[in-house]
């Protein structure tokens, strides 16, 4: 055996024996810090939510059902001190905390807290309470519970859905979902108890909810959501009446022109001569009456039709005669 082969065999033997390296320190098993904490007053509750960390600071997986600590409390003496806040704050009971699909949720009653500002923080504890510290603090000013909007009612409006409801509040958020977009999305904010949703497609089924809100510091207090109302808008409204109609006699025809219709659901025009339809399905704002007879006086009107067949009232009348 050559010298090179002897060294290779020795290296293989050592590798097979699992020669230990330097001993590793024991894992501290401290869960990562909570980074997406949210807290808001909704009705008579403070709603706290965040994503439960999946790993420790060493990159190790956290065991199922970790110990979650959420605390709420005022700033003692008006000057922020973490030790003082920890001592005076109240821990949310574990029975009020739920975890679903990695999201922690807690609902805390605001009874007795009106007029106070609660500081909310959260952390996840490892073995023996090991942790890397609290999440960023969130201030939640507590106000009397806002009234839930009631009587939410939709109805058809020109190229829109109008929503009406009842609630004594200064502002409202409006939410919508649909079969093609099932996630609820905020579509508007209004300071009146009604809202016109103009970003709709007739024939599409929608669902709506409304929520009262009140500005409190840097955030908003919220009411409970209104009832959910389903509505499929129907186009019951004709397009605008054509304007600017003029008639120009020619040698053998009478030429009609008018202003272009700008309704988003416009389909075509109809032309009437002496009350009888002589032109239909016209997509351009012009018509040439080639059947007009010299020496005859004619009266013309034009209407617009939308994609669902609604026809506008006729335009103002213009008259013309071929010499």
C-alpha positions in Angstrom: 0.0 0.0 0.0 1.4 3.4 -0.9 1.8 6.2 1.5 -1.1 8.2 -0.1 -3.4 5.1 0.1 -2.5 4.7 3.8 -3.5 8.3 4.6 -6.8 7.9 2.7 -7.7 4.7 4.6 -6.9 6.3 8.0 -9.1 9.3 7.1 -12.0 7.0 6.1 -11.6 5.1 9.4 -11.7 8.2 11.4 -14.8 9.5 9.5 -16.6 6.1 10.1 -15.9 6.4 13.8 -17.8 9.7 14.0 -15.0 11.7 15.6 -16.7 14.4 17.7 -16.0 18.1 17.2 -16.2 20.8 19.8 -19.2 20.3 22.1 -22.2 22.6 21.2 -23.8 24.7 23.9 -27.3 23.7 24.9 -30.1 25.4 22.9 -31.8 28.2 24.7 -35.1 27.5 22.9 -36.2 31.2 23.0 -39.0 31.8 20.5 -38.6 34.6 17.9 -40.1 37.9 18.8 -43.7 38.7 17.8 -43.4 41.1 14.9 -46.9 41.7 13.6 -49.0 42.5 16.7 -52.3 44.3 16.1 -54.7 45.6 18.7 -58.0 47.5 18.1 -61.1 48.2 20.1 -64.1 46.7 18.3 -67.4 47.2 20.1 -66.9 46.4 23.8 -63.8 44.3 23.1 -60.1 44.8 22.5 -59.1 42.5 19.7 -55.5 41.3 19.8 -54.0 39.3 16.9 -50.5 38.2 15.8 -48.6 35.4 14.1 -47.2 32.9 16.5 -43.4 32.4 15.8 -42.6 29.0 14.4 -38.9 29.0 15.2 -36.5 29.8 18.0 -33.6 32.2 17.8 -31.4 29.2 16.9 -33.7 28.2 14.0 -35.2 25.3 15.8 -38.9 24.5 15.5 -41.1 25.6 18.5 -43.2 22.9 20.1 -47.0 22.8 19.6 -49.1 24.9 21.9 -46.4 27.3 23.2 -47.0 29.5 26.2 -48.4 32.8 24.9 -48.3 35.9 27.1 -50.4 39.0 26.3 -50.6 41.9 28.7 -52.6 45.1 28.8 -52.1 48.1 31.1 -51.8 51.8 31.4 -48.5 53.6 31.5 -47.8 54.0 35.3 -47.3 57.6 36.3 -47.5 58.8 32.7 -43.9 58.0 32.0 -43.0 54.8 30.1 -41.1 52.2 32.1 -41.2 48.6 30.9 -40.5 47.1 34.4 -43.3 49.3 35.9 -45.7 48.4 33.1 -45.0 44.7 33.5 -45.7 44.9 37.2 -48.9 46.9 36.9 -50.3 45.3 33.7 -52.8 42.5 33.5 -52.1 39.2 31.8 -54.8 38.0 29.4 -56.0 34.6 30.7 -55.1 31.6 28.5 -58.7 30.7 28.1 -59.3 33.9 26.1 -56.5 33.2 23.7 -57.1 31.0 20.6 -54.6 29.9 18.0 -55.8 28.8 14.5 -53.6 28.2 11.5 -50.7 29.9 13.3 -52.7 33.1 14.2 -53.2 34.0 17.8 -56.4 35.8 18.7 -57.6 37.3 22.0 -60.7 39.3 22.9 -60.6 41.3 26.1 -63.7 43.0 27.6 -63.4 46.9 27.9 -65.8 47.1 30.8 -64.4 49.6 33.3 -61.7 50.9 30.9 -63.5 53.8 29.2 -61.3 56.9 29.0 -58.1 54.9 29.6 -55.3 54.1 27.1 -54.2 50.5 27.3 -50.7 49.5 26.2 -50.8 46.0 24.6 -47.8 43.8 24.1 -47.2 40.1 23.5 -44.5 37.5 23.6 -44.1 33.7 23.3 -42.3 31.9 26.1 -40.0 28.9 25.8 -39.0 26.4 28.5 -38.7 28.0 31.9 -40.1 31.2 30.5 -37.2 31.9 28.3 -37.9 34.7 25.7 -36.3 37.4 23.6 -38.6 40.2 24.8 -41.9 41.8 24.0 -43.4 42.8 20.7 -43.6 46.5 19.9 -46.2 48.2 22.1 -49.6 49.3 20.7 -51.6 52.0 22.4 -55.4 51.5 22.4 -57.5 54.4 23.7 -60.8 53.0 25.0 -64.1 54.8 24.2 -67.7 53.8 24.8 -68.6 51.0 22.3 -69.7 52.4 19.0 -73.2 51.5 17.8 -73.4 48.7 15.2 -74.9 49.9 11.9 -78.4 48.5 11.4 -80.9 48.1 8.6 -78.2 47.8 5.8 -80.2 47.9 2.6 -78.9 48.0 -1.0 -80.7 49.1 -4.1 -80.0 49.7 -7.8 -78.6 53.1 -8.8 -77.4 54.4 -12.2 -74.2 52.3 -12.9 -73.9 51.7 -9.2 -75.3 50.1 -6.0 -76.6 52.5 -3.2 -76.3 51.3 0.4 -78.3 52.9 3.2 -78.2 52.1 7.0 -78.8 53.6 10.4 -76.2 54.4 13.1 -75.3 57.4 15.2 -71.6 57.6 14.3 -69.2 60.0 12.7 -67.7 57.8 10.1 -68.2 54.4 8.5 -66.2 51.8 6.6 -67.8 49.9 3.8 -66.7 46.3 2.9 -67.6 44.1 -0.1 -67.0 40.6 -1.3 -68.2 38.7 -4.4 -68.2 35.2 -5.9 -65.2 36.1 -8.0 -63.4 37.9 -5.2 -64.5 36.2 -1.9 -62.1 38.0 0.4 -63.7 40.9 2.2 -62.1 44.2 1.1 -62.7 47.8 2.3 -64.1 49.7 -0.7 -64.8 53.1 1.0 -65.1 55.4 4.0 -68.0 57.8 4.4 -69.3 60.3 7.0 -72.9 59.8 5.9 -75.1 56.7 6.6 -75.1 55.8 2.9 -72.6 54.9 0.2 -72.7 54.6 -3.6 -70.6 51.7 -4.9 -69.9 52.7 -8.6 -67.3 50.0 -9.1 -69.7 47.2 -9.9 -70.7 45.0 -12.8 -74.4 44.4 -13.3 -75.4 40.8 -12.8 -72.6 40.0 -10.4 -73.6 38.8 -6.9 -72.0 41.0 -4.1 -72.1 40.9 -0.3 -71.8 44.1 1.8 -71.0 44.9 5.4 -70.6 48.3 7.2 -68.7 49.3 10.3 -68.8 52.5 12.4 -65.4 54.0 13.3 -64.1 56.8 15.5 -60.6 58.3 15.4 -58.8 57.7 18.7 -55.2 59.0 18.8 -53.3 57.4 16.0 -55.8 54.6 15.4 -59.6 54.0 15.2 -62.1 52.4 17.4 -64.5 50.2 15.5 -68.1 48.9 16.0 -69.1 45.4 15.4 -69.8 44.6 11.8 -73.3 45.2 10.5 -75.4 42.3 9.2 -74.2 40.9 5.8 -76.5 41.7 2.9 -76.3 40.0 -0.5 -77.3 41.8 -3.6 -77.1 41.3 -7.4 -77.5 44.7 -9.1 -79.7 44.9 -12.2 -79.4 47.7 -14.8 -82.8 49.4 -14.8 -81.6 52.8 -15.9 -81.4 54.0 -19.6 -78.4 55.9 -20.9 -78.3 59.6 -21.2 -80.4 61.3 -23.9 -78.4 62.2 -27.0 -77.6 65.9 -27.3 -76.4 68.2 -30.1 -78.5 66.7 -32.9 -78.3 68.6 -36.1 -79.7 67.9 -39.7 -77.9 69.0 -42.8 -79.8 68.7 -46.1 -77.7 67.5 -49.1 -78.5 67.0 -52.8 -80.2 63.6 -52.2 -79.8 62.9 -48.5 -80.2 64.5 -45.1 -77.2 64.0 -42.9 -77.7 63.7 -39.1 -74.9 64.2 -36.5 -75.0 64.4 -32.7 -72.8 64.3 -29.6 -71.2 60.9 -28.7 -72.8 59.1 -25.7 -70.3 58.5 -22.8 -72.2 56.0 -20.7 -70.0 53.0 -19.9 -72.8 50.6 -20.8 -73.8 52.4 -24.0 -74.5 50.0 -26.9 -76.0 51.8 -29.9 -78.3 54.6 -31.2 -81.7 54.6 -32.9 -83.0 57.3 -35.3 -86.6 58.3 -35.7 -88.1 60.2 -38.6 -91.6 61.6 -38.1 -92.0 59.2 -35.1 -91.0 56.1 -37.0 -87.7 54.2 -36.5 -85.5 54.5 -39.6 -82.1 53.7 -38.1 -81.1 51.1 -35.6 -78.0 49.6 -34.0 -75.8 52.6 -34.9 -72.6 52.7 -33.0 -71.4 56.1 -34.5 -73.2 59.4 -33.8 -74.2 59.9 -37.4 -76.9 58.8 -39.8 -77.5 59.4 -43.5 -81.2 59.4 -44.5 -81.0 58.4 -48.1 -84.8 57.8 -48.4 -85.7 61.5 -47.9 -87.6 63.1 -50.8 -86.9 66.6 -52.1 -89.4 69.2 -51.1 -90.6 67.1 -48.0 -90.1 68.5 -44.5 -88.9 65.8 -42.0 -88.6 65.8 -38.2 -85.8 63.7 -36.6 -85.1 62.5 -33.1 -82.3 60.2 -31.7 -82.2 57.8 -28.7 -79.5 55.8 -27.0 -79.7 52.1 -25.9 -77.5 50.4 -23.3 -76.2 46.8 -23.2 -79.3 45.5 -21.4 -81.7 47.1 -23.8 -82.8 50.2 -21.8 -83.6 53.0 -24.2 -83.3 56.6 -23.4 -85.9 59.2 -24.0 -85.6 60.7 -27.5 -83.5 63.8 -28.2 -84.8 67.2 -29.0 -86.4 67.3 -32.5 -84.7 68.9 -35.5 -86.3 69.4 -38.9 -84.8 69.5 -42.4 -86.0 69.7 -46.1 -84.1 68.7 -49.2 -84.5 71.7 -51.6 
